[in-house]
Amino acid sequence: MSLFTRARYDKKGKRICARCGSDRFERVLREGILQTHIMPFFHQYPWRCVICNLTFYRPLRRNAEDPAEWR
């Protein structure tokens, strides 16, 4: 997992995976010191692409552009 990998946006402004172009993401649990203690300070949360398993960080926002699958 890279700290600098981020989701891209398609021409319509919808978030897509930087590796495979999928728009299906899910939140993953935080693991390790970096994810549990440092990244929350910057309001960054780990997300995973359902198709290719690329994990990246982004802010948690609950609005129309975020994934529909909330747990």
CHARMM-style PDB file with segment names, atoms N, HN, CA, C and O in Angstrom:
ATOM      1  N   MET     1       0.847  -1.171   0.000  1.00  0.00      PROA
ATOM      2  CA  MET     1       0.000   0.000   0.000  1.00  0.00      PROA
ATOM      3  C   MET     1       0.890   1.231   0.000  1.00  0.00      PROA
ATOM      4  O   MET     1       1.857   1.304   0.759  1.00  0.00      PROA
ATOM      5  N   SER     2       0.574   2.172  -0.828  1.00  0.00      PROA
ATOM      6  HN  SER     2      -0.212   2.113  -1.444  1.00  0.00      PROA
ATOM      7  CA  SER     2       1.348   3.401  -0.911  1.00  0.00      PROA
ATOM      8  C   SER     2       0.567   4.550  -0.285  1.00  0.00      PROA
ATOM      9  O   SER     2      -0.653   4.635  -0.428  1.00  0.00      PROA
ATOM     10  N   LEU     3       1.268   5.416   0.398  1.00  0.00      PROA
ATOM     11  HN  LEU     3       2.259   5.347   0.514  1.00  0.00      PROA
ATOM     12  CA  LEU     3       0.611   6.594   0.963  1.00  0.00      PROA
ATOM     13  C   LEU     3       0.193   7.576  -0.110  1.00  0.00      PROA
ATOM     14  O   LEU     3      -0.682   8.412   0.117  1.00  0.00      PROA
ATOM     15  N   PHE     4       0.812   7.483  -1.280  1.00  0.00      PROA
ATOM     16  HN  PHE     4       1.522   6.804  -1.464  1.00  0.00      PROA
ATOM     17  CA  PHE     4       0.574   8.469  -2.316  1.00  0.00      PROA
ATOM     18  C   PHE     4      -0.368   7.981  -3.407  1.00  0.00      PROA
ATOM     19  O   PHE     4      -0.680   8.738  -4.325  1.00  0.00      PROA
ATOM     20  N   THR     5      -0.832   6.731  -3.331  1.00  0.00      PROA
ATOM     21  HN  THR     5      -0.579   6.116  -2.585  1.00  0.00      PROA
ATOM     22  CA  THR     5      -1.784   6.222  -4.307  1.00  0.00      PROA
ATOM     23  C   THR     5      -3.160   6.777  -3.984  1.00  0.00      PROA
ATOM     24  O   THR     5      -3.627   6.670  -2.851  1.00  0.00      PROA
ATOM     25  N   ARG     6      -3.797   7.357  -4.959  1.00  0.00      PROA
ATOM     26  HN  ARG     6      -3.418   7.443  -5.880  1.00  0.00      PROA
ATOM     27  CA  ARG     6      -5.106   7.952  -4.741  1.00  0.00      PROA
ATOM     28  C   ARG     6      -6.043   7.540  -5.860  1.00  0.00      PROA
ATOM     29  O   ARG     6      -5.605   7.133  -6.936  1.00  0.00      PROA
ATOM     30  N   ALA     7      -7.316   7.649  -5.598  1.00  0.00      PROA
ATOM     31  HN  ALA     7      -7.671   7.979  -4.723  1.00  0.00      PROA
ATOM     32  CA  ALA     7      -8.295   7.375  -6.640  1.00  0.00      PROA
ATOM     33  C   ALA     7      -8.235   8.506  -7.664  1.00  0.00      PROA
ATOM     34  O   ALA     7      -7.965   9.658  -7.325  1.00  0.00      PROA
ATOM     35  N   ARG     8      -8.489   8.157  -8.908  1.00  0.00      PROA
ATOM     36  HN  ARG     8      -8.708   7.221  -9.184  1.00  0.00      PROA
ATOM     37  CA  ARG     8      -8.555   9.166  -9.965  1.00  0.00      PROA
ATOM     38  C   ARG     8     -10.014   9.498 -10.208  1.00  0.00      PROA
ATOM     39  O   ARG     8     -10.903   8.930  -9.574  1.00  0.00      PROA
ATOM     40  N   TYR     9     -10.254  10.415 -11.122  1.00  0.00      PROA
ATOM     41  HN  TYR     9      -9.532  10.877 -11.636  1.00  0.00      PROA
ATOM     42  CA  TYR     9     -11.609  10.809 -11.480  1.00  0.00      PROA
ATOM     43  C   TYR     9     -11.804  10.596 -12.971  1.00  0.00      PROA
ATOM     44  O   TYR     9     -10.898  10.850 -13.765  1.00  0.00      PROA
ATOM     45  N   ASP    10     -12.997  10.127 -13.355  1.00  0.00      PROA
ATOM     46  HN  ASP    10     -13.733   9.921 -12.710  1.00  0.00      PROA
ATOM     47  CA  ASP    10     -13.279   9.986 -14.781  1.00  0.00      PROA
ATOM     48  C   ASP    10     -13.774  11.329 -15.329  1.00  0.00      PROA
ATOM     49  O   ASP    10     -13.770  12.329 -14.611  1.00  0.00      PROA
ATOM     50  N   LYS    11     -14.194  11.354 -16.578  1.00  0.00      PROA
ATOM     51  HN  LYS    11     -14.198  10.542 -17.161  1.00  0.00      PROA
ATOM     52  CA  LYS    11     -14.613  12.614 -17.215  1.00  0.00      PROA
ATOM     53  C   LYS    11     -15.858  13.205 -16.586  1.00  0.00      PROA
ATOM     54  O   LYS    11     -16.089  14.410 -16.685  1.00  0.00      PROA
ATOM     55  N   LYS    12     -16.670  12.372 -15.938  1.00  0.00      PROA
ATOM     56  HN  LYS    12     -16.483  11.393 -15.858  1.00  0.00      PROA
ATOM     57  CA  LYS    12     -17.883  12.848 -15.280  1.00  0.00      PROA
ATOM     58  C   LYS    12     -17.628  13.299 -13.844  1.00  0.00      PROA
ATOM     59  O   LYS    12     -18.543  13.774 -13.173  1.00  0.00      PROA
ATOM     60  N   GLY    13     -16.389  13.152 -13.370  1.00  0.00      PROA
ATOM     61  HN  GLY    13     -15.645  12.765 -13.916  1.00  0.00      PROA
ATOM     62  CA  GLY    13     -16.041  13.559 -12.019  1.00  0.00      PROA
ATOM     63  C   GLY    13     -16.250  12.469 -10.982  1.00  0.00      PROA
ATOM     64  O   GLY    13     -16.168  12.742  -9.785  1.00  0.00      PROA
ATOM     65  N   LYS    14     -16.520  11.236 -11.411  1.00  0.00      PROA
ATOM     66  HN  LYS    14     -16.587  11.014 -12.384  1.00  0.00      PROA
ATOM     67  CA  LYS    14     -16.721  10.128 -10.496  1.00  0.00      PROA
ATOM     68  C   LYS    14     -15.374   9.500 -10.159  1.00  0.00      PROA
ATOM     69  O   LYS    14     -14.509   9.362 -11.025  1.00  0.00      PROA
ATOM     70  N   ARG    15     -15.203   9.121  -8.897  1.00  0.00      PROA
ATOM     71  HN  ARG    15     -15.905   9.233  -8.194  1.00  0.00      PROA
ATOM     72  CA  ARG    15     -13.944   8.507  -8.478  1.00  0.00      PROA
ATOM     73  C   ARG    15     -13.798   7.123  -9.087  1.00  0.00      PROA
ATOM     74  O   ARG    15     -14.746   6.338  -9.113  1.00  0.00      PROA
ATOM     75  N   ILE    16     -12.578   6.831  -9.585  1.00  0.00      PROA
ATOM     76  HN  ILE    16     -11.808   7.469  -9.564  1.00  0.00      PROA
ATOM     77  CA  ILE    16     -12.268   5.521 -10.138  1.00  0.00      PROA
ATOM     78  C   ILE    16     -10.905   5.075  -9.609  1.00  0.00      PROA
ATOM     79  O   ILE    16     -10.099   5.899  -9.177  1.00  0.00      PROA
ATOM     80  N   CYS    17     -10.661   3.792  -9.645  1.00  0.00      PROA
ATOM     81  HN  CYS    17     -11.316   3.123  -9.996  1.00  0.00      PROA
ATOM     82  CA  CYS    17      -9.403   3.222  -9.182  1.00  0.00      PROA
ATOM     83  C   CYS    17      -8.266   3.636 -10.114  1.00  0.00      PROA
ATOM     84  O   CYS    17      -8.435   3.655 -11.333  1.00  0.00      PROA
ATOM     85  N   ALA    18      -7.118   3.962  -9.547  1.00  0.00      PROA
ATOM     86  HN  ALA    18      -6.980   3.946  -8.556  1.00  0.00      PROA
ATOM     87  CA  ALA    18      -5.960   4.378 -10.338  1.00  0.00      PROA
ATOM     88  C   ALA    18      -5.367   3.222 -11.124  1.00  0.00      PROA
ATOM     89  O   ALA    18      -4.709   3.450 -12.140  1.00  0.00      PROA
ATOM     90  N   ARG    19      -5.582   1.982 -10.681  1.00  0.00      PROA
ATOM     91  HN  ARG    19      -6.116   1.797  -9.857  1.00  0.00      PROA
ATOM     92  CA  ARG    19      -4.998   0.829 -11.351  1.00  0.00      PROA
ATOM     93  C   ARG    19      -5.925   0.244 -12.418  1.00  0.00      PROA
ATOM     94  O   ARG    19      -5.507   0.068 -13.562  1.00  0.00      PROA
ATOM     95  N   CYS    20      -7.186  -0.063 -12.058  1.00  0.00      PROA
ATOM     96  HN  CYS    20      -7.525   0.080 -11.128  1.00  0.00      PROA
ATOM     97  CA  CYS    20      -8.057  -0.803 -12.982  1.00  0.00      PROA
ATOM     98  C   CYS    20      -9.212   0.027 -13.540  1.00  0.00      PROA
ATOM     99  O   CYS    20      -9.867  -0.414 -14.484  1.00  0.00      PROA
ATOM    100  N   GLY    21      -9.482   1.203 -12.996  1.00  0.00      PROA
ATOM    101  HN  GLY    21      -8.949   1.561 -12.229  1.00  0.00      PROA
ATOM    102  CA  GLY    21     -10.553   2.046 -13.496  1.00  0.00      PROA
ATOM    103  C   GLY    21     -11.921   1.730 -12.925  1.00  0.00      PROA
ATOM    104  O   GLY    21     -12.918   2.299 -13.369  1.00  0.00      PROA
ATOM    105  N   SER    22     -11.992   0.833 -11.948  1.00  0.00      PROA
ATOM    106  HN  SER    22     -11.182   0.371 -11.587  1.00  0.00      PROA
ATOM    107  CA  SER    22     -13.265   0.470 -11.321  1.00  0.00      PROA
ATOM    108  C   SER    22     -13.765   1.603 -10.427  1.00  0.00      PROA
ATOM    109  O   SER    22     -12.977   2.415  -9.943  1.00  0.00      PROA
ATOM    110  N   ASP    23     -15.068   1.648 -10.214  1.00  0.00      PROA
ATOM    111  HN  ASP    23     -15.708   0.988 -10.607  1.00  0.00      PROA
ATOM    112  CA  ASP    23     -15.638   2.638  -9.294  1.00  0.00      PROA
ATOM    113  C   ASP    23     -16.188   1.967  -8.039  1.00  0.00      PROA
ATOM    114  O   ASP    23     -16.994   2.561  -7.324  1.00  0.00      PROA
ATOM    115  N   ARG    24     -15.762   0.734  -7.766  1.00  0.00      PROA
ATOM    116  HN  ARG    24     -15.107   0.251  -8.347  1.00  0.00      PROA
ATOM    117  CA  ARG    24     -16.240  -0.022  -6.615  1.00  0.00      PROA
ATOM    118  C   ARG    24     -15.161  -0.075  -5.538  1.00  0.00      PROA
ATOM    119  O   ARG    24     -14.134  -0.729  -5.718  1.00  0.00      PROA
ATOM    120  N   PHE    25     -15.393   0.615  -4.411  1.00  0.00      PROA
ATOM    121  HN  PHE    25     -16.227   1.147  -4.264  1.00  0.00      PROA
ATOM    122  CA  PHE    25     -14.462   0.679  -3.302  1.00  0.00      PROA
ATOM    123  C   PHE    25     -15.142   0.230  -2.026  1.00  0.00      PROA
ATOM    124  O   PHE    25     -16.368   0.251  -1.919  1.00  0.00      PROA
ATOM    125  N   GLU    26     -14.331  -0.179  -1.057  1.00  0.00      PROA
ATOM    126  HN  GLU    26     -13.335  -0.196  -1.144  1.00  0.00      PROA
ATOM    127  CA  GLU    26     -14.859  -0.451   0.270  1.00  0.00      PROA
ATOM    128  C   GLU    26     -13.831  -0.029   1.302  1.00  0.00      PROA
ATOM    129  O   GLU    26     -12.627  -0.083   1.055  1.00  0.00      PROA
ATOM    130  N   ARG    27     -14.323   0.394   2.468  1.00  0.00      PROA
ATOM    131  HN  ARG    27     -15.302   0.438   2.668  1.00  0.00      PROA
ATOM    132  CA  ARG    27     -13.435   0.754   3.570  1.00  0.00      PROA
ATOM    133  C   ARG    27     -12.805  -0.503   4.118  1.00  0.00      PROA
ATOM    134  O   ARG    27     -13.449  -1.551   4.169  1.00  0.00      PROA
ATOM    135  N   VAL    28     -11.562  -0.414   4.528  1.00  0.00      PROA
ATOM    136  HN  VAL    28     -11.039   0.437   4.487  1.00  0.00      PROA
ATOM    137  CA  VAL    28     -10.883  -1.530   5.172  1.00  0.00      PROA
ATOM    138  C   VAL    28     -10.462  -1.108   6.574  1.00  0.00      PROA
ATOM    139  O   VAL    28     -10.313   0.082   6.853  1.00  0.00      PROA
ATOM    140  N   LEU    29     -10.272  -2.073   7.441  1.00  0.00      PROA
ATOM    141  HN  LEU    29     -10.393  -3.039   7.215  1.00  0.00      PROA
ATOM    142  CA  LEU    29      -9.861  -1.775   8.805  1.00  0.00      PROA
ATOM    143  C   LEU    29      -8.424  -1.266   8.837  1.00  0.00      PROA
ATOM    144  O   LEU    29      -7.579  -1.669   8.037  1.00  0.00      PROA
ATOM    145  N   ARG    30      -8.179  -0.378   9.779  1.00  0.00      PROA
ATOM    146  HN  ARG    30      -8.865  -0.051  10.429  1.00  0.00      PROA
ATOM    147  CA  ARG    30      -6.824   0.146   9.949  1.00  0.00      PROA
ATOM    148  C   ARG    30      -5.955  -0.905  10.611  1.00  0.00      PROA
ATOM    149  O   ARG    30      -6.399  -1.620  11.509  1.00  0.00      PROA
ATOM    150  N   GLU    31      -4.706  -0.992  10.159  1.00  0.00      PROA
ATOM    151  HN  GLU    31      -4.345  -0.411   9.430  1.00  0.00      PROA
ATOM    152  CA  GLU    31      -3.738  -1.932  10.731  1.00  0.00      PROA
ATOM    153  C   GLU    31      -2.401  -1.225  10.898  1.00  0.00      PROA
ATOM    154  O   GLU    31      -2.019  -0.416  10.052  1.00  0.00      PROA
ATOM    155  N   GLY    32      -1.701  -1.514  11.953  1.00  0.00      PROA
ATOM    156  HN  GLY    32      -2.011  -2.171  12.640  1.00  0.00      PROA
ATOM    157  CA  GLY    32      -0.373  -0.955  12.161  1.00  0.00      PROA
ATOM    158  C   GLY    32      -0.396   0.435  12.769  1.00  0.00      PROA
ATOM    159  O   GLY    32      -1.441   1.080  12.857  1.00  0.00      PROA
ATOM    160  N   ILE    33       0.760   0.872  13.180  1.00  0.00      PROA
ATOM    161  HN  ILE    33       1.608   0.348  13.109  1.00  0.00      PROA
ATOM    162  CA  ILE    33       0.906   2.162  13.858  1.00  0.00      PROA
ATOM    163  C   ILE    33       0.578   3.327  12.924  1.00  0.00      PROA
ATOM    164  O   ILE    33      -0.099   4.273  13.327  1.00  0.00      PROA
ATOM    165  N   LEU    34       1.047   3.263  11.696  1.00  0.00      PROA
ATOM    166  HN  LEU    34       1.597   2.494  11.368  1.00  0.00      PROA
ATOM    167  CA  LEU    34       0.800   4.344  10.744  1.00  0.00      PROA
ATOM    168  C   LEU    34      -0.698   4.569  10.543  1.00  0.00      PROA
ATOM    169  O   LEU    34      -1.175   5.700  10.632  1.00  0.00      PROA
ATOM    170  N   GLN    35      -1.428   3.506  10.276  1.00  0.00      PROA
ATOM    171  HN  GLN    35      -1.041   2.587  10.204  1.00  0.00      PROA
ATOM    172  CA  GLN    35      -2.858   3.638   9.995  1.00  0.00      PROA
ATOM    173  C   GLN    35      -3.677   3.959  11.239  1.00  0.00      PROA
ATOM    174  O   GLN    35      -4.667   4.685  11.147  1.00  0.00      PROA
ATOM    175  N   THR    36      -3.290   3.436  12.400  1.00  0.00      PROA
ATOM    176  HN  THR    36      -2.486   2.846  12.475  1.00  0.00      PROA
ATOM    177  CA  THR    36      -4.104   3.636  13.599  1.00  0.00      PROA
ATOM    178  C   THR    36      -3.802   4.916  14.358  1.00  0.00      PROA
ATOM    179  O   THR    36      -4.670   5.431  15.063  1.00  0.00      PROA
ATOM    180  N   HSD    37      -2.583   5.445  14.227  1.00  0.00      PROA
ATOM    181  HN  HSD    37      -1.878   5.027  13.654  1.00  0.00      PROA
ATOM    182  CA  HSD    37      -2.221   6.619  15.021  1.00  0.00      PROA
ATOM    183  C   HSD    37      -1.858   7.862  14.213  1.00  0.00      PROA
ATOM    184  O   HSD    37      -2.103   8.979  14.668  1.00  0.00      PROA
ATOM    185  N   ILE    38      -1.289   7.694  13.042  1.00  0.00      PROA
ATOM    186  HN  ILE    38      -1.090   6.786  12.672  1.00  0.00      PROA
ATOM    187  CA  ILE    38      -0.811   8.852  12.276  1.00  0.00      PROA
ATOM    188  C   ILE    38      -1.832   9.321  11.245  1.00  0.00      PROA
ATOM    189  O   ILE    38      -2.145  10.510  11.187  1.00  0.00      PROA
ATOM    190  N   MET    39      -2.358   8.402  10.428  1.00  0.00      PROA
ATOM    191  HN  MET    39      -2.103   7.436  10.475  1.00  0.00      PROA
ATOM    192  CA  MET    39      -3.283   8.794   9.365  1.00  0.00      PROA
ATOM    193  C   MET    39      -4.586   9.415   9.880  1.00  0.00      PROA
ATOM    194  O   MET    39      -5.116  10.304   9.214  1.00  0.00      PROA
ATOM    195  N   PRO    40      -5.133   8.996  11.037  1.00  0.00      PROA
ATOM    196  CA  PRO    40      -6.335   9.674  11.540  1.00  0.00      PROA
ATOM    197  C   PRO    40      -6.109  11.156  11.830  1.00  0.00      PROA
ATOM    198  O   PRO    40      -7.033  11.962  11.726  1.00  0.00      PROA
ATOM    199  N   PHE    41      -4.887  11.508  12.191  1.00  0.00      PROA
ATOM    200  HN  PHE    41      -4.136  10.853  12.276  1.00  0.00      PROA
ATOM    201  CA  PHE    41      -4.564  12.916  12.441  1.00  0.00      PROA
ATOM    202  C   PHE    41      -4.767  13.758  11.178  1.00  0.00      PROA
ATOM    203  O   PHE    41      -5.122  14.934  11.265  1.00  0.00      PROA
ATOM    204  N   PHE    42      -4.542  13.158  10.011  1.00  0.00      PROA
ATOM    205  HN  PHE    42      -4.254  12.204   9.941  1.00  0.00      PROA
ATOM    206  CA  PHE    42      -4.719  13.833   8.729  1.00  0.00      PROA
ATOM    207  C   PHE    42      -6.082  13.547   8.104  1.00  0.00      PROA
ATOM    208  O   PHE    42      -6.336  13.930   6.962  1.00  0.00      PROA
ATOM    209  N   HSD    43      -6.958  12.875   8.851  1.00  0.00      PROA
ATOM    210  HN  HSD    43      -6.752  12.564   9.779  1.00  0.00      PROA
ATOM    211  CA  HSD    43      -8.315  12.526   8.387  1.00  0.00      PROA
ATOM    212  C   HSD    43      -8.289  11.690   7.120  1.00  0.00      PROA
ATOM    213  O   HSD    43      -9.106  11.886   6.220  1.00  0.00      PROA
ATOM    214  N   GLN    44      -7.351  10.760   7.054  1.00  0.00      PROA
ATOM    215  HN  GLN    44      -6.687  10.601   7.785  1.00  0.00      PROA
ATOM    216  CA  GLN    44      -7.237   9.864   5.908  1.00  0.00      PROA
ATOM    217  C   GLN    44      -7.611   8.453   6.340  1.00  0.00      PROA
ATOM    218  O   GLN    44      -7.202   7.999   7.408  1.00  0.00      PROA
ATOM    219  N   TYR    45      -8.385   7.764   5.516  1.00  0.00      PROA
ATOM    220  HN  TYR    45      -8.717   8.133   4.649  1.00  0.00      PROA
ATOM    221  CA  TYR    45      -8.885   6.434   5.820  1.00  0.00      PROA
ATOM    222  C   TYR    45      -8.478   5.461   4.721  1.00  0.00      PROA
ATOM    223  O   TYR    45      -8.463   5.835   3.549  1.00  0.00      PROA
ATOM    224  N   PRO    46      -8.146   4.213   5.075  1.00  0.00      PROA
ATOM    225  CA  PRO    46      -7.788   3.240   4.045  1.00  0.00      PROA
ATOM    226  C   PRO    46      -9.026   2.728   3.303  1.00  0.00      PROA
ATOM    227  O   PRO    46     -10.034   2.393   3.925  1.00  0.00      PROA
ATOM    228  N   TRP    47      -8.943   2.672   1.981  1.00  0.00      PROA
ATOM    229  HN  TRP    47      -8.124   2.944   1.476  1.00  0.00      PROA
ATOM    230  CA  TRP    47      -9.990   2.149   1.108  1.00  0.00      PROA
ATOM    231  C   TRP    47      -9.356   1.112   0.200  1.00  0.00      PROA
ATOM    232  O   TRP    47      -8.156   1.169  -0.069  1.00  0.00      PROA
ATOM    233  N   ARG    48     -10.155   0.163  -0.275  1.00  0.00      PROA
ATOM    234  HN  ARG    48     -11.129   0.117  -0.056  1.00  0.00      PROA
ATOM    235  CA  ARG    48      -9.659  -0.888  -1.152  1.00  0.00      PROA
ATOM    236  C   ARG    48     -10.581  -1.021  -2.350  1.00  0.00      PROA
ATOM    237  O   ARG    48     -11.805  -0.993  -2.220  1.00  0.00      PROA
ATOM    238  N   CYS    49      -9.971  -1.165  -3.519  1.00  0.00      PROA
ATOM    239  HN  CYS    49      -8.977  -1.188  -3.624  1.00  0.00      PROA
ATOM    240  CA  CYS    49     -10.732  -1.423  -4.738  1.00  0.00      PROA
ATOM    241  C   CYS    49     -11.220  -2.870  -4.680  1.00  0.00      PROA
ATOM    242  O   CYS    49     -10.436  -3.781  -4.411  1.00  0.00      PROA
ATOM    243  N   VAL    50     -12.494  -3.078  -4.927  1.00  0.00      PROA
ATOM    244  HN  VAL    50     -13.131  -2.338  -5.146  1.00  0.00      PROA
ATOM    245  CA  VAL    50     -13.082  -4.417  -4.872  1.00  0.00      PROA
ATOM    246  C   VAL    50     -12.563  -5.295  -6.009  1.00  0.00      PROA
ATOM    247  O   VAL    50     -12.474  -6.512  -5.842  1.00  0.00      PROA
ATOM    248  N   ILE    51     -12.224  -4.726  -7.138  1.00  0.00      PROA
ATOM    249  HN  ILE    51     -12.297  -3.737  -7.273  1.00  0.00      PROA
ATOM    250  CA  ILE    51     -11.806  -5.482  -8.308  1.00  0.00      PROA
ATOM    251  C   ILE    51     -10.326  -5.903  -8.237  1.00  0.00      PROA
ATOM    252  O   ILE    51     -10.021  -7.088  -8.375  1.00  0.00      PROA
ATOM    253  N   CYS    52      -9.412  -4.955  -8.025  1.00  0.00      PROA
ATOM    254  HN  CYS    52      -9.660  -3.993  -7.913  1.00  0.00      PROA
ATOM    255  CA  CYS    52      -7.980  -5.273  -8.104  1.00  0.00      PROA
ATOM    256  C   CYS    52      -7.257  -5.247  -6.756  1.00  0.00      PROA
ATOM    257  O   CYS    52      -6.055  -5.507  -6.706  1.00  0.00      PROA
ATOM    258  N   ASN    53      -7.953  -4.944  -5.678  1.00  0.00      PROA
ATOM    259  HN  ASN    53      -8.929  -4.733  -5.719  1.00  0.00      PROA
ATOM    260  CA  ASN    53      -7.396  -4.919  -4.320  1.00  0.00      PROA
ATOM    261  C   ASN    53      -6.366  -3.831  -4.076  1.00  0.00      PROA
ATOM    262  O   ASN    53      -5.608  -3.928  -3.111  1.00  0.00      PROA
ATOM    263  N   LEU    54      -6.305  -2.809  -4.900  1.00  0.00      PROA
ATOM    264  HN  LEU    54      -6.920  -2.731  -5.684  1.00  0.00      PROA
ATOM    265  CA  LEU    54      -5.422  -1.676  -4.641  1.00  0.00      PROA
ATOM    266  C   LEU    54      -5.945  -0.938  -3.411  1.00  0.00      PROA
ATOM    267  O   LEU    54      -7.125  -0.592  -3.346  1.00  0.00      PROA
ATOM    268  N   THR    55      -5.078  -0.701  -2.450  1.00  0.00      PROA
ATOM    269  HN  THR    55      -4.120  -0.982  -2.503  1.00  0.00      PROA
ATOM    270  CA  THR    55      -5.464   0.021  -1.243  1.00  0.00      PROA
ATOM    271  C   THR    55      -4.887   1.424  -1.310  1.00  0.00      PROA
ATOM    272  O   THR    55      -3.730   1.611  -1.687  1.00  0.00      PROA
ATOM    273  N   PHE    56      -5.701   2.414  -0.940  1.00  0.00      PROA
ATOM    274  HN  PHE    56      -6.640   2.262  -0.634  1.00  0.00      PROA
ATOM    275  CA  PHE    56      -5.266   3.804  -0.974  1.00  0.00      PROA
ATOM    276  C   PHE    56      -5.955   4.556   0.149  1.00  0.00      PROA
ATOM    277  O   PHE    56      -6.862   4.022   0.788  1.00  0.00      PROA
ATOM    278  N   TYR    57      -5.542   5.775   0.393  1.00  0.00      PROA
ATOM    279  HN  TYR    57      -4.805   6.209  -0.126  1.00  0.00      PROA
ATOM    280  CA  TYR    57      -6.116   6.609   1.439  1.00  0.00      PROA
ATOM    281  C   TYR    57      -6.929   7.731   0.816  1.00  0.00      PROA
ATOM    282  O   TYR    57      -6.596   8.248  -0.251  1.00  0.00      PROA
ATOM    283  N   ARG    58      -7.991   8.089   1.498  1.00  0.00      PROA
ATOM    284  HN  ARG    58      -8.262   7.669   2.364  1.00  0.00      PROA
ATOM    285  CA  ARG    58      -8.762   9.272   1.120  1.00  0.00      PROA
ATOM    286  C   ARG    58      -9.621   9.672   2.303  1.00  0.00      PROA
ATOM    287  O   ARG    58      -9.824   8.874   3.218  1.00  0.00      PROA
ATOM    288  N   PRO    59     -10.124  10.884   2.298  1.00  0.00      PROA
ATOM    289  CA  PRO    59     -10.985  11.314   3.404  1.00  0.00      PROA
ATOM    290  C   PRO    59     -12.301  10.547   3.396  1.00  0.00      PROA
ATOM    291  O   PRO    59     -12.761  10.096   2.347  1.00  0.00      PROA
ATOM    292  N   LEU    60     -12.890  10.408   4.553  1.00  0.00      PROA
ATOM    293  HN  LEU    60     -12.516  10.775   5.405  1.00  0.00      PROA
ATOM    294  CA  LEU    60     -14.193   9.777   4.662  1.00  0.00      PROA
ATOM    295  C   LEU    60     -15.251  10.864   4.503  1.00  0.00      PROA
ATOM    296  O   LEU    60     -15.371  11.760   5.339  1.00  0.00      PROA
ATOM    297  N   ARG    61     -16.005  10.771   3.432  1.00  0.00      PROA
ATOM    298  HN  ARG    61     -15.908  10.044   2.753  1.00  0.00      PROA
ATOM    299  CA  ARG    61     -17.087  11.735   3.193  1.00  0.00      PROA
ATOM    300  C   ARG    61     -18.320  10.953   2.808  1.00  0.00      PROA
ATOM    301  O   ARG    61     -18.259  10.065   1.957  1.00  0.00      PROA
ATOM    302  N   ARG    62     -19.410  11.265   3.411  1.00  0.00      PROA
ATOM    303  HN  ARG    62     -19.460  11.986   4.102  1.00  0.00      PROA
ATOM    304  CA  ARG    62     -20.654  10.569   3.086  1.00  0.00      PROA
ATOM    305  C   ARG    62     -21.535  11.499   2.264  1.00  0.00      PROA
ATOM    306  O   ARG    62     -22.376  12.226   2.794  1.00  0.00      PROA
ATOM    307  N   ASN    63     -21.318  11.454   0.965  1.00  0.00      PROA
ATOM    308  HN  ASN    63     -20.635  10.864   0.535  1.00  0.00      PROA
ATOM    309  CA  ASN    63     -22.136  12.243   0.065  1.00  0.00      PROA
ATOM    310  C   ASN    63     -22.374  11.444  -1.212  1.00  0.00      PROA
ATOM    311  O   ASN    63     -22.029  10.263  -1.265  1.00  0.00      PROA
ATOM    312  N   ALA    64     -22.935  12.038  -2.209  1.00  0.00      PROA
ATOM    313  HN  ALA    64     -23.214  12.997  -2.167  1.00  0.00      PROA
ATOM    314  CA  ALA    64     -23.358  11.331  -3.421  1.00  0.00      PROA
ATOM    315  C   ALA    64     -22.190  10.708  -4.186  1.00  0.00      PROA
ATOM    316  O   ALA    64     -22.396   9.718  -4.889  1.00  0.00      PROA
ATOM    317  N   GLU    65     -20.976  11.247  -4.078  1.00  0.00      PROA
ATOM    318  HN  GLU    65     -20.809  12.051  -3.507  1.00  0.00      PROA
ATOM    319  CA  GLU    65     -19.874  10.728  -4.869  1.00  0.00      PROA
ATOM    320  C   GLU    65     -19.155   9.558  -4.192  1.00  0.00      PROA
ATOM    321  O   GLU    65     -18.279   8.947  -4.803  1.00  0.00      PROA
ATOM    322  N   ASP    66     -19.501   9.239  -2.961  1.00  0.00      PROA
ATOM    323  HN  ASP    66     -20.213   9.735  -2.464  1.00  0.00      PROA
ATOM    324  CA  ASP    66     -18.858   8.128  -2.262  1.00  0.00      PROA
ATOM    325  C   ASP    66     -19.570   6.819  -2.517  1.00  0.00      PROA
ATOM    326  O   ASP    66     -20.725   6.805  -2.941  1.00  0.00      PROA
ATOM    327  N   PRO    67     -18.882   5.719  -2.260  1.00  0.00      PROA
ATOM    328  CA  PRO    67     -19.474   4.402  -2.492  1.00  0.00      PROA
ATOM    329  C   PRO    67     -20.760   4.189  -1.700  1.00  0.00      PROA
ATOM    330  O   PRO    67     -20.934   4.743  -0.615  1.00  0.00      PROA
ATOM    331  N   ALA    68     -21.646   3.388  -2.251  1.00  0.00      PROA
ATOM    332  HN  ALA    68     -21.505   2.938  -3.132  1.00  0.00      PROA
ATOM    333  CA  ALA    68     -22.929   3.137  -1.609  1.00  0.00      PROA
ATOM    334  C   ALA    68     -22.825   2.073  -0.513  1.00  0.00      PROA
ATOM    335  O   ALA    68     -23.711   1.961   0.334  1.00  0.00      PROA
ATOM    336  N   GLU    69     -21.743   1.296  -0.531  1.00  0.00      PROA
ATOM    337  HN  GLU    69     -21.023   1.387  -1.219  1.00  0.00      PROA
ATOM    338  CA  GLU    69     -21.614   0.210   0.436  1.00  0.00      PROA
ATOM    339  C   GLU    69     -20.985   0.702   1.730  1.00  0.00      PROA
ATOM    340  O   GLU    69     -19.761   0.763   1.841  1.00  0.00      PROA
ATOM    341  N   TRP    70     -21.797   1.047   2.691  1.00  0.00      PROA
ATOM    342  HN  TRP    70     -22.792   0.998   2.600  1.00  0.00      PROA
ATOM    343  CA  TRP    70     -21.308   1.486   4.004  1.00  0.00      PROA
ATOM    344  C   TRP    70     -21.569   0.377   4.997  1.00  0.00      PROA
ATOM    345  O   TRP    70     -22.649  -0.213   5.002  1.00  0.00      PROA
ATOM    346  N   ARG    71     -20.606   0.093   5.825  1.00  0.00      PROA
ATOM    347  HN  ARG    71     -19.729   0.573   5.821  1.00  0.00      PROA
ATOM    348  CA  ARG    71     -20.763  -0.960   6.838  1.00  0.00      PROA
ATOM    349  C   ARG    71     -20.814  -0.365   8.205  1.00  0.00      PROA
ATOM    350  OT1 ARG    71     -20.942  -1.092   9.190  1.00  0.00      PROA
TER     351      ARG     71
END
